[in-house]
Amino acid sequence: MGGDFGAAVIIPGAAIALSRHPDAEFLLFGDSAKIVAELDRHPRLKAVSRVIHTDVAVSNDDKPSQALRRGRKTSSMWLALEAVKKGEADVAVSAGNTGALVAMARFCLRTLDGIDRPALAAIWPTARGESVVLDLGATIGGDARHLVALSVMGGALASVLFNKPRPTVGLLNIGVEEMKGHEEIREAAEQLRAMNLPQLDYIGFVEGDGIGKGAADVVVTEGFSGNIALKTAEGTVRQVTDFLRGAIQASLLARVGYLLARGAFAALRARLDPRKSNGSVVLGLKGIVVKSHGGTDAEGFASAVRVGYEMARYDLLTKITQTLNRDGGALASEPVAQEAVS
C-alpha cells in the first residue's frame, strides 16, 4: 500500500519481477479489495501470491514515532517485516514511508551485533562500474563509531556483490586533505587507518564528484549528506535528459544527428535510467529489507524486488554477518540499547 501509487504500481511491478524470477512467490499485505482488483489483471502472479488483509497502512506523512504507535503489529508495513522475522518471507520490499520503514524494521527485526543503527545502502552506477554508497538517509548524523560501522557494513556488502576480498572504502568529505571535514569524519578516518581491517582497504576521503568517478568501491557518509547526494544525482540525471531532449529538438540538423546516433542515445538513456538502480537495502538488520523509491513505476518496483531476490538467493545476509564477525569481529559486540525514534 506504500509509495505514491500503492497497489496500482506494486502489483504490476511484482508481475514484472515474477516474469524474470519464475520461482518467486509473494505475500501481499494491505487492503485485500484493492490488491485483488489489481491481481485479477495478472493471473500468473495471482497463482503464486497470498493476500494478507489489514485496514491499517502507514501514510507518507506519518512520522516514524506516529507510525510505530499507530501501525505496530497491525499495519501492512509491520506485517511484511514480521513475516521476515518469522521466516515466512525471505525479504520485505516496500515503497512506503522511508523513516517509518527504517524505524519499524529496527524494532521488529533488530540490528546485527555491534551495529547500533541501520543504514540505507544502494548500488550507484559509476564511470568504472558500480559502487556501494551508504547511508542514503536511514538516520541523520553520526559519530566516528557510526561511520566506522557503516564502512564495515558497506565493505562487507561490496565484497559479496563485487566478489572483492578487500574492497576499497572512502569517506565522503569536502576535500581529500586530512585536515578537512567535521571532527567525527576525521576521527573515523584515524580509526579506520589504525584498525587496518583485513576485509576492507580504507583509501581516505572522497569528494562529491568522486562518487560518479568510481573513486572507491564503497563511499560512506551519514544519512543527511547521503540523501542530499542521492537526490542531487537523481535531479542531475533528469536535468541532463531534459537538456538533451531540448537540444535534439532545436533544429532539423540536430534531429537528423539524433537519428544517425540513435543507438548511442538509447544506450545513454538505459545507462541513466534510475529505475534500473531502484532499491536500497536497509543494511545492518537481522533480516533483508529493501526500500523502493516511492515515486517509481512498475518497472522500477520490479528492480527493487530484484535486489531483494538476489540478496536472498545468494544468502548475502549470512555472508555479510560472517564478514562482520571475521577474526573476532571488526566492531565491538557490546549490546546496544534500541533508541526511541521520533
N, C-alpha and C positions, 0 to 999 in steps of 0.2 A: 504493500500500500504506500510505499515511500516514493520520494522523488517528486518531480514536478507534474508527472502524468499518471502515477500509480500503475494499476493493473494494465492499463492501455499500452504501456511500454514494457512492463516487466514480463507479461505473458508472451508477447511476440518475441521478446529478447530471449526468453527461455526456450522458445521453439527453435530459434536460430541456433542456440547453443546445443540443443538436442540433435539437430541435423549434423553437427560437427563432432559430437560426442555421443554416439548412439547408445552407449552403455550407461548414460547418466539417468538418474531418477530425481524427482523433485517433490519437496514438501512445500506447499504454498500456504502461507499464513496470512489471514486477513478476512475481509468481508466476502463470504462464500458466494453471495449473489453476484457481486461484481467480478469475482475471479472466474466463476463457472461460465458467465456470459462471454468472457474472453476465451476461456478454454474450449468452448464449443466450436470456435473457429480454427482450432488446432488439434484435431483428433489424435495425432501421434503423441503429442505432448500430454493430452488428457489421459491416454492409456498408461503413462508411466508417472503420473502425478497423484498426489494425495492432498486434498484441501483440508486445512485445519481452520475452522471458523473462530473469529473473535471480532467483537464490535469495537475494540479499542485499538487505535492507531496513533502513533507519535506524529505530531504535526511538524512542519518545517520551522515553525515559530517557537516551539517548546524549548525552554532552557533545559540543559541536562538534568538539573535538580527537579524540575517540573515533570520531565519525562519519567524519571525514576519513581517519583511519588505516585504519579497517575498511572503509569504503564508497567510497573514492575510486576512480573508474574502474569500479566493479563494482556499486554499489547502484542501485536504481531511481531514487532521487533524483538521483544524479550523472548517470546516463544520460539522464534527462529534460533536465537542464541542458545536457549535452553536445550533445543534439540541436538545441538553440537555437544553441549556438556553431557547429555545423557547417552551420547553415542548413536543417536537416531539419524544424525546427519554428519557428513564429513566436513562440511563447510557452510557457513552462513553468508549470504550475499544480500546487501541492502543498498538501495539508492536513497535511503531516508536521511534524516537529520544527523549530520556528522557528529556533533557534540553528544547527542543522545546515544548514538550507536557506540561511541567510544566509552562513555560512562557506563552504559548497560553491560557492554562486553567485559569491562573491567570488573564490575561487581558480580556478574554471572559466571564468567569463566576464570577469573583471577589471573594474575600475572605470573610469569615464569620466575623461578628462584633467582634473586639478585636483580630483578627488574622492578623498579618502583612505579613506572608509568609506561603505558603503551605508546606506540608511535605509528603514524601513517607512513608507509614506505611504498614507493612506486617505481616502476621501470621508466627511465627517462631516455628517449632517443637522443643520441649524440652523433657528432661527426665521426667518432671512432666505433660506433656501435650502440651500446646501451650502458647505462649506469643505474645504480640504485640511489635514490635520493630520499632522505628522511630527516626530520619529521616534517610532514606537509600539513600539519595543523591539528593533530590529535590533542595536544596540550600546548599551552603557551608558556614560554620561558623555560629556564632550566639551569641548574648549576653545573659545575665541571663534571661531577659524577654522572649526571644525567647524559651529558654529551658523550662521555666515555661509554656509557651503556648503549647509546644509540650507535656509536661506532662499532661496538662488538656485535650488536644485532644486525646492523647493516652489512658488516663484513661476513657474518655467518650466512645471511641470505644470498649475498653475491657469490660466495664460494660455491654454493649449491647451484644457483641459477646459471652462473657463467663457467662452472667447472674450473675454478681457480683456487688452488690450495691456499694462496695468500694474496687476496685481492688488495688493491691499493685503496686507502681511505684518506680523505681530506676534509678539513673543517671549513665550512663556508664563512668567509670573513671579508672585510672591506679592503683588504690588501694581503699580500703574501708575506710581508715582513713580520718578524716575530713580535715586534713591539706593538703591532696594531690590534684593534679589537677590544671588546669588553674583557674585564678581568677573568670571567668564568671561561671564556674561549681560550685565553692564553694559558690558564691553569689546566684546562683539559688537554691542550697541546703538550704541556710539560708532562702530564701524567701518561699520555699515550706514548711519548718518546721514552719515558722511564720504564714503562711496563714492557715495551718491546715484545708485544704479543706474537706468538708464533702463527696465529691464524689470520693476521692482517698486517699490512705494510703501511704504516702511517707516513704520509708524504708531506704533511704540513698544511698550510692554509690554501684555500681555493677561492678565487674571486668569482663574482656572479657570472661573468662570461665564460668561466671555466667549466660550468655545468654542461653547456651545449657543446663545448670543445671536447668533452670526454676527458677532462684532466685527471679524473680518478674513477675507479670502479664504483666507489661509494662516496657520496657527498653528504655530509652531516651538518645539520643546523637545528635550532629549536623551532617549535611549531609556528611561531609568529612570522619569522623570516622565511621559513619554508613555504608557508601558504602564500605569502606575497610573491615569492619567486615563481610558484606554480601558476598563480593567476596572471602574473605578468607574461609568462611564456605562452599561456593559452591566448591571452589578448594579442600578443605579438603575431602569433600564427594567423589569427583572424584578420589582423590588420594587413599583413603581407598578402594574404589571399585576396582581400578587397583591392589592394594596390595593383596586383597582377590582373585581376578582372577588369579594373578600370583602364589599365594600360593596353590590354588586348582589344578593348572596345573603342579605343581612342581614334583609330584610323583604319582605313581599308588595308594598308600595308601591314599594320600590326595584326589584323585578323588573318591575313594570308600567312604571316610568320607563325602565328599560332597553329594553323593547320599543318604547316610543314614540321613543326616541333611538337605535335600533339602528343606523341608518345612520351617525350621528356616531361611535358606538363602533367601528364597522367601519373607518371612516376613520382613527381614532386608532390602532387596532390595526395597520393597514397602515403607518402612519407610524412606529410604534415597532418594527416587525418587524426584528430585527437581521440576519435572513437576506438582506434586500434590500440591505444595505450591506456584506455579507461580501466580502472580497477586498482585501488590502492589497498595494500594488505595492512590490517591493524596488527602490527608486529609486537611481540612480547607477551602474548596471551597463551593460555593453555588450551588453545583451540584456534581454528582457522576462520578468520572473519575478513571479508572483502567489502570495501566501500566503493560503490559505483557513484559517478557524478550524478547529482540529482537531475540535471537538465539534459541528460543523454537521451538518445533514441534507442530503438530496439537493437540495432547493430552494436551500439556502444555497451548496452547492458549485456549482450552476449559476450563481449570481450571481458567484462568483469566476471562473468560466470566461468570463462575460460581460465582466468587467473586462479580462481579457487579450485577448479577442476585439476589443473596442473599441479598445484600445491598438494592436493590430496593424493593424486596419482603417484607422485614421486616421494610422498611422505616427507615433505620438506620440514614440517614441524619437528619431527623426531630428529632429523639431521641438524636443524638449527639448534635444538636443545643439546644435542651431543657436542656441537661446536662450542656452545656457551660453557659447557661443563668440562671441556677438554683440559687435561693437565691440572685438574683440581679446580677449574673454573676461572674464567677470565675476570669475573666480578665476584665480590663478596656475597656469600649466600646468606646474608643476615636477613631475618624476617622483616618485612616492610609492612607497616600498617596501611590499610586502604584509606585513602583520603576521601573526605567528602567532596562532592563535585557540585559547583554552583552554576 
